[in-house]
Amino acid sequence: MNYTRVYASIDLDAVVHNMEAMQRNLRPGVGLIGVVKTDGYGHGAVPVAEVIDPYVEGFAVATVDEALILRRHGFAKPILILGVTHPSRYAELIREEIRPAIFTMAQATPLSELSVQMGRKARIHLALDTGMGRIGMTPDESGADLASAIAALPGIEVEGMFTHFARADETDKSAAWEQYRRYLHFTDLLKERNLTIPIRHCGNSAAILDLPEMGLDRMRAGISIYGMYPSDEVGHDRVDLRPVMGLHSFVSFVKDVAPGQQISYGGTFTATEPMRVATVPVGYGDGYPRGLSGKGYVLIHGKKAPILGRVCMDQFMVDVTHIPDVDVDTEVTLIGEDGEARIRVEDLSALCGRFHYELVCDIGKRVPRVYLRGGRVVGTKDYFDDYYETQRSVAER
Ligand SMILES: *Cc1c(COP(=O)(O)O)cnc(C)c1O
């Protein structure tokens, strides 16, 4: 590994720690589904899935393509797609035994027809809208009629049913309890129609941490795998989560500036005294938020170096007047630990008004990921090999 500009470190030991910490908080008989959508919240779906595989009953992703990436890497456990899958992708789903979320007849009918035609069985999870208002059938009599009609279709097997909490990450859990109550009521309506759901799941990370009593058969761990709490309001003391992602760079230039010198676009910072300024070759083009302009800081030799002026697309400047021995190639910690100091993703997102989930998802393709276990590099993943395929190059192939 020789990344001299920037890289994200992914601490796989922390992932294991987080899985074990969550498992200890679950009720007996409740299994975890590992949510690795958006390339594992920006951490890398495949390397994370590899490490969490022994701790989960299956995986969940947002799209067919994300599911196919996991299958291509040999993951055999059930994979659920949490969003809506277009019927044009059903054949791939059926072939690869990927479970779609289904909640309308228009979705279920072509799936049934195709699976019969292919001589296969399509396993599905029903999606139930108990208050999120996003996708899912309504948890009432007409929803129950629909669910039992879907279950009766040939070639379809209802393996599970899920709902998603909109407000489980708040101190006041009453909205989550109401959603849970609706979910259970709906399972009663299904029982009246002789439909029992083998795998029932409601809980997200917030519920795993604060409401493990809503375990049912499975709970879906997302952000907590990656060592972040869903919000400040969610039980930090019940489950100890360790941060997973670090973001590291190296100083590209150091200079002394005189009073009156402006720094970066717009001249929003002007030196009022002699200063020493270091340039960091990372910017919003890497997913490092521009909102940190004049607000954020990095760590150099374990000390805080505040951002001066605006974060550019590919570079920003920091004040190192008070930090000795800063040279070209000196290590810079944008996220993570340096000596006694630490910058958490949550600290940065609070500073710039971004959502912590969003910040890690947005760490860009220009940033290679380096995977660590026991302090040793066990894998790397970069996206440098971009290639634009034209209609002509396709024809010539
Ligand atoms: C993203 C998602 C999750 C995981 O949520 P976290 O807050 O990251 O734990 C669980 N279920 C569904 C349906 C989701 O879309």
The ligand as an SDF file (V2000), in Angstrom:
LIG
                    3D

 15 15  0  0  0  0  0  0  0  0999 V2000
  -31.1070    1.6000    6.1600 C   0  0  0  0  0  0  0  0  0  0  0  0
  -32.1130    0.7040    6.7650 C   0  0  0  0  0  0  0  0  0  0  0  0
  -31.8210    0.0140    7.9520 C   0  0  0  0  0  0  0  0  0  0  0  0
  -30.5860    0.2890    8.7780 C   0  0  0  0  0  0  0  0  0  0  0  0
  -30.7680    1.4910    9.4900 O   0  0  0  0  0  0  0  0  0  0  0  0
  -29.6960    1.9710   10.5850 P   0  0  0  0  0  0  0  0  0  0  0  0
  -30.2810    3.1720   11.2140 O   0  0  0  0  0  0  0  0  0  0  0  0
  -28.4590    2.2800    9.8210 O   0  0  0  0  0  0  0  0  0  0  0  0
  -29.5070    0.8230   11.4980 O   0  0  0  0  0  0  0  0  0  0  0  0
  -32.7380   -0.9110    8.3930 C   0  0  0  0  0  0  0  0  0  0  0  0
  -33.8850   -1.1390    7.7250 N   0  0  0  0  0  0  0  0  0  0  0  0
  -34.2100   -0.4770    6.5990 C   0  0  0  0  0  0  0  0  0  0  0  0
  -35.5040   -0.7660    5.9250 C   0  0  0  0  0  0  0  0  0  0  0  0
  -33.3510    0.4870    6.0870 C   0  0  0  0  0  0  0  0  0  0  0  0
  -33.6830    1.1530    4.9840 O   0  0  0  0  0  0  0  0  0  0  0  0
  1  2  1  0
  2  3  1  0
  2 14  2  0
  3  4  1  0
  3 10  2  0
  4  5  1  0
  5  6  1  0
  6  7  2  0
  6  8  1  0
  6  9  1  0
 10 11  1  0
 11 12  2  0
 12 13  1  0
 12 14  1  0
 14 15  1  0
M  END
$$$$
